[in-house]
Every structure is written in structure tokens, then in C-alpha cells.
Amino acid sequence: MKNRNLKHKDDRKTPQRIYDYIEKKFWIISMFDPCPFQHDVDSWDWLNIDWKSYNFINPPYSLGLKTAFVKKAIEESKKWKTCFMLLPVSTSTKLFHDYILPNKREIHFLKWRVKFSWFNSKWEFVSNKCWMHDSMIVVF
Ligand SMILES: C[S@@+](CC[C@H](N)C(=O)[O-])C[C@H]1O[C@@H](n2cnc3c(N)ncnc32)[C@H](O)[C@@H]1O
């Protein structure tokens, strides 16, 4: 991974179950991912490039990066693009009240905890462990 400044919580892979959920609920099978797993941000910074018609975003979870991706998804939705965002449920925050709620088309609170995969601090690939937060899919 070239972007060595990325924290482990910023770099977690989405399980297939989430894509299956979106396909079943919204009939969308092909989505662009503007924040790919272990992406080299120095070569493509997708916060500054236009996204596609249908996008799936599981953003880095550090507050600054998460906020930047939410704002970008809102900006893209105003250009008639659809953005499905997988986010931790945190409803007492400024981000939720000032950005997500007024701009969302739909919010789906998941009934289960998402099992992400990631490389831990020893560079072992960890999977099948439940994330410590509840999650929601926000459609912008
Ligand atoms: C939580 S991970 C999600 C990975 C993948 N999208 C998935 O859902 O499995 C967030 C990813 O965003 C990427 N990222 C961070 N900043 C980015 C940027 N400015 N442009 C593109 N990707 C970025 C990192 O490589 C990181 O792996």
C-alpha cells in the first residue's frame, strides 16, 4: 500500500453481503467505487474528480475524510448522480444533522453488524469480525 498515512480504520473492505443488499433493495448491480481498497491517493484523488452515475462509497472512517466523502457525495447527487454510502450510525453528530439528514434521499439502518476485512497492525488479513458500530446505507 503506497498511502502509508492511512489509518487501519480508514482501509476496510466491504463484504459481498452489502452489495447483495443494495442489489436486492434498489436493483442496482453495477456501481463505481470512488474510494477503492488500498488505493494510492497520490495518483487519483477521487475527492477532486467527478464520480459516475451510480456510486458505492464506503469512506475512510476518520472524521475529516468521512466528512469530505459525505460532502462530495452530496455535491455529486446534485449533478443527478446516485450515491449509496455505507456509514457508521452516529445520529448525535453535526455531520448527521447538518449534512446527511437534510440531503439524503433515503436512510436504511442495517439490522446486523457489518463484517469488514482489513490488514491489522501486523499486516495480517483479518476478516469475518463484526465492526464495533451499527451501520446505515444513506442514499444521496
Ligand atoms: C473503508 S475503505 C473502503 C474500501 C473499498 N471501497 C470497499 O468498500 O471495500 C476506504 C478507502 O478509501 C480510499 N481512499 C482514501 N482517500 C481517498 C481519496 N482521496 N480518493 C480515493 N480513495 C481514497 C482508501 O484507499 C481506503 O481503502
The ligand as a Gaussian input file, in Angstrom:
#p B3LYP/6-31G(d) Opt

LIG

0 1
 C      -13.109000       1.999000       4.188000
 S      -12.075000       1.747000       2.794000
 C      -13.197000       1.096000       1.621000
 C      -12.538000       0.296000       0.555000
 C      -13.468000      -0.159000      -0.576000
 N      -14.109000       0.995000      -1.172000
 C      -14.504000      -1.099000      -0.086000
 O      -15.649000      -0.639000       0.098000
 O      -14.223000      -2.273000       0.107000
 C      -11.835000       3.421000       2.247000
 C      -10.783000       3.545000       1.155000
 O      -10.749000       4.875000       0.667000
 C       -9.523000       5.045000      -0.029000
 N       -9.280000       6.492000      -0.087000
 C       -8.966000       7.336000       0.918000
 N       -8.873000       8.594000       0.462000
 C       -9.150000       8.542000      -0.876000
 C       -9.201000       9.514000      -1.917000
 N       -8.972000      10.806000      -1.673000
 N       -9.525000       9.100000      -3.168000
 C       -9.767000       7.798000      -3.409000
 N       -9.718000       6.826000      -2.453000
 C       -9.402000       7.207000      -1.217000
 C       -8.510000       4.233000       0.783000
 O       -7.679000       3.514000      -0.103000
 C       -9.384000       3.263000       1.594000
 O       -9.085000       1.926000       1.327000

